[in-house]
Amino acid sequence: MFSGAEGRLSYEELSDCTRHVAGLLHCFWPGAAVDKFFIAVHQHYFRNCPVSGRALRDPPSSILYTLIVVPILVTLLVTALVVWKSKHPEGIV
């Protein structure tokens, strides 16, 4: 329902409102009663939010493949250099 800056602003306003009302009613903030109210309002107005925050997605394939292949190649390169240097000890200080 809300997205971007509008959603963030509305969410902050809801949080500030519950803090203010809890103070007027001499309730602890955050507290069980405030949390129950906050969740009810959140479910009504922010029903498109995923349960655990932002929905996680895989990066695009090109980035994913790069993140997988580069460390493998670096590992192989370092291993090859270590083996090569162990067979050719001249020049090692």
N, C-alpha and C positions, 0 to 999 in steps of 0.2 A: 504494500500500500504506500509506504513512504520509502524514498530512496535518496541517496546522496546527501547533500547538505540539509535538505528538508527533513529527512529521517533522523539524522544526527541531532539536529536542533530539537525536533519533537521529543526524541528520547531524553535529551538533557533536560528539557522542560518538564517532562514527566518525573524524572528523578528529583529535580529541584522542588516540584510541587509536593511529592510525597514527603520530602524532608521537611518542608514548611508545615504541612498539615500535621505530621507526627510531632513537631515541636509545639504546635498549638494545642494538641490533645495530650501533651506530656507523655508521649510514647517514645520508646527508644527507636532511634533510626540508625542503622537498619535493625529491624526487629521482625518477629514472626508475623504479627498482624500487618505491618507495612509490606513485608515480602509477599504475603498472600494477596493483598490489594494490588501491588505492583505487577505480579504475575497475571492476575485477572485482566488488568488494563492492557498489559503487554500482549496477551493472547488475543484480545479483541482488536487492538489497533495495529499490532505488528505481527499478524499471523503468518506472514510470509518469511519470517526469520527462521533460519535453520535452528535446530535444537541446541547445537553446541557452538554457536557463533557463526562465523562465515563458513560456508560450505567449501571444503578443500577440493581442489581439482589438480590433476596432473598438469605439468607445464606442457607447452607444445612439443611435439615429437622431436623437432630439430634441437631444441634446448635439452630435452631429456636425454637424447642420444649423446650429445656433447658432454653432459655431466657424467655419463657412464663411461664413454670411450676415453676421454682425456686422462682420468686417473689410471686407467688400465695401461694406456700407452706410457705414461710417466713411470709407472712401476716397472714395466718391461725395460724401458730405457735405462733407468737407474740400475736395475739388476744386470743388464748387459755391460754397463760401464764398470760396475764393481768386478764382474768376472774378467773383463778385458784388462783392467788395471792389476788384478791379482796375477794374471799371466804375464804382464809386462811391467815388472817392478821398477825399471829404470825411470829416473826422473821424479820419483816420489821423495819428498823431503822428509 
